[in-house]
Amino acid sequence: MTDGASLRRSTLIYLNAPDALLAVFVASHAMSRTVSRGDFPRTDDVTVLLVAGNDRRKSVVVNMRRHGPSSNSWISMWSVFDLLMVLCICIVQLSAKGAVTNTPCTIIDNCCVRNMTNLWKHKTELRCSEIKIIPAVNEIIHVLTIDDSADIKELSEKSISPYKNLTDIILNNMKNLEYLDSSTFKNLNRLQSLYILRASALTKLSHEIFHGLSKTLLVLRISKANLRVIPDLSDLGTPTAMHIIEFEGNQLDILPTNGIKTRAEQLLLEYNKIHVVDNWAFNGSEIAKLSLRGNYLDFLSEHSFDGILNLRTLDLSHSSIKVLPTSGLKSLEILRIEDAPAMTVMPSVYLFSNLKEAHLTYSFHCCSFQFPAKHDYSKYEFHKEGLQTPSECALQVKNNNIHINLVTDDFLENGYIDYSNDTEEEFFNEPAMTNSTQDILCGNITPPAMKSDVKCWPQPDALNPCEDIMGFYWLRISVWLVGGVALLANLVVLTVVFRKNFNHSVPRFLMSNLAFADFCTAIYLLLLAYEDLVSSEKYFNYAYTWQNGVGCKIGGFLTVFSSQLSVFALCLLTIERWYSIRRALYTNKMTFVSTVRIMAFGWVYSIVMATMPLLGISSYSTTSICLPMDTSRVSGMCYVFILLAFGAAAFVLMLFCYVQIYMSLSYETRHAAKGEASVARKISVLIGTNFACTAPVIFFGFTALLGYPLIDVTKSKILLVFFYPINSCANPFLYTILTASFRREAFSTVAKRLNFSVLT
């Protein structure tokens, strides 16, 4: 029961039907408690779910609404109205099902004998708890339930022989149950369901324990035991297919060849320790839904699923599966491989003839359904060769008398199994599906593997659309051009600078740091360009390997490190120039030692910011261009905000310094032809290039961070891998190569090299 003090704006109370009046009382008490506190800033809902016994299918949902604090009289009126409505619905809906009164119980040796009017109509249950042996009673028992009986270590045919009319057996939480005789359930000719739950000492079952069981058995569930081998199931499902066979939470390790043969709508082997599924492990079985969720699945053989007829749903989620064998999956309609990070390559969609839904781990796997030809071109060519012309199809139909067999899958739509109302419309009454390689409709050739209509999740999102790394052909060419020029230009600067001693020159030291940062940016651009060239037109086949591999992490580290170090060096260069001009007459200028210390701090800051995504704060694997765009968590949002804010503050600082430098010049110098050309133009170029490269990135970055993205990732790549890196290409020319001193040093270096070659 839920106390009223814990109710908030939306509260769900779940009660059994016999507690209907008590439900009304609790809801009323909860309403009065919340009203008395006056804690209702907006409309609150109290939802009461009244369930007939334990059967959630026969339920009544009542919504009790407490309105805003208009007045106490209105509150009382609404409360009374809601309570009367609940009371009327409870009496009308639940009393008609005979669920308002409690079922009488006769106590015999810690056992309760009662008529099951709520869950199983017209059945009598013997429910025992903490017993040593099953007592004999003088009534016809249909349902046997044994709970929490640690003293029972084994069961045999003799244990259950007094109850020949059993339809349902539930053995729950029997911690010391170690042994079940092979004939324990043999003579129960009316048995419909068998549950063995939480029997931790049960490690083995006789191989023949399910031989000769009742032909009416529809449900078998052995859950959370410690079974290591599945007994023979070949007798189950004949003549009527089992509704469900479950071995969940056991210790199964290997599914050997021909290890399972049965007929069932659902076979659930979830959350075991299955490492290996051998070839033809389910040979001869007819299974509609097979679930291996929660197993290791390290090794699946090429023919693991061969021999299964009518397999419509396969669940391999929460596993370590690496390769999905497709043999035997032609009839598959629903595939689930969620939370399977090792599954990096999706088989060709042309191998799934009837697939309708795919629930996968990575969004880029869904791209293979949109572009099947690009995903696996060899399979696409083979598929085209297999297509027939209408005349060939008509001839084949005439000669071979093709029949199309349709198999219904209504049982997959229900979330529960009501085996008490069994009908003659069984799934397995229909012939088995054939594993044909194509589905030709004469007069209308429809390739079965054109899978654009397959529903696939997770859908490619805004950060990972189904496109190449660059997205545009012209961008691919531009990145090679910008990256190549930046690499050569900065390499020239570093070569010339390091061939001559610094002589404690502050500008030369800062320019060398700037050139190194831009050199790292060039490496990042060329790394992206190379991966784009390799994965062109089929990037989604390489997406996992690239985005989660070492290459993307190195590229992401380089671009964040170089961008922050470059901005830091540009700021110090600007400040040094501003200080030299504005404070030219002062003796306390920026010294080489102080500059080295400040630049060391810049290196530490850049390395720390570049390392954070490797430690889980944002991620380089979010996008194909390896930039930290993950803002799903607060830490990621703060990280991106710091990067953008640092870039914006640096640009404002440089703008302020250059404006002051220009204004500090005399009026005659600023308006002279040479002065205007040499000062104003250089300053405008420096400010203009920085603005063109950084302002768009910062603006669109802030809008996306605030939840209002103005451009998608495809267009943002133009800014991030073209406009922004232009600075790395322009900086060596603006700050070094185009200066007169650098040209003199370059000519001197070349001349010395020529003289040395002549002398040798």
Secondary structure by P-SEA (a helix, b strand, c coil): cccccccccbbbbbbcccaaaaaaaaaaaaaaaaaaacccccbbbbbbbbbccccccbbbbbbbbbbccccaaaaaaaaaaaaaaaaaaaaaccccccccbbbbbbbcccbbbbbcccccccccccccccccbbbbccccccbbbbcccccccccccccccccccccbbbbcccccccccccccccccccccbbbbccccccccccccccccccccccbbbbcccccccccccccccccccccccccccccccccccccbbbbccbbbbcccccccccccccccccccbbbbccccccccccccccccccccbbbbcccccccccccccccccbbbbcccccccccccccccccccccccccccccccccccccccaaaaaaaaaacccaaaaaaaaaaabbbbbbbbccccccccccccccccccccccccccccccccccccccccccccccccccccccccccccccccaaaaaaaaaaaaaaaaaaaaaaaaaaaccccccaaaaaaaaaaaaaaaaaaaaaaaaaaaaaaccccccccccccccaaaaaaaaaaaaaaaaaaaaaaaaaaaaaaaaccccccccccaaaaaaaaaaaaaaaaaaaaccccccccccccccccccccccaaaaaaaaaaaaaaaaaaaaaaaaaaaaaaaccccccccaaaaaacaaaaaaaaaaaaaccaaaaaaaaaaaaccccccaaaaaaaacccccccccccccccccccaaaaaaaaaaaaaaaaaaaac
